[in-house]
Amino acid sequence: MASSKEYLQFVIEQLSPLDITARPKMSEYLLYLDGVYFGGVFDDRLLVKPTDSAKRFGMEEQLPYDGAKPMFFVDAIDDKELTKSIVVAVVEDLKKSPKKKKR
């Protein structure tokens, strides 16, 4: 199932005033903050990368699509402040992690 542009807009509104950018990919949307890929909208669900900080929020793991690595499902999307806290924590962790070498 593809994600709707309406749900993407809802997610971006919930994360304002953070400067979130979205890139479409195969009927889904990859989300970035400060140029850092932190998650996406998959099947009208906000999923974030499973960092150490994300684990502290006690979110459920879900697959964005068949064959993908698990991510955390942000089920508190209606709680604007909590959702922003989750995204900021994930991005901070990702900024600290060592960069992977390109092949």
C-alpha angles and dihedrals in degrees: 000000000000124000119248124238087229092061091046090053090049091053092048090049091050089053096049133154085035110098098241120178124195131204121195116233124174096331092315133086130240113210128215136187118191088351092303119125105226104161143306152230109274121174089345092305127117108230125180133195114270102249126160092260092048090055090061091064091064096231125167120253116239135169116247089210138342112297095016128122115261120266132186119266113225100215092168093072091131089061100078097189095047092047091051090048091053094049094046091049092049093049092048089053092048092050089054096048118094116261117253116239116247115243 
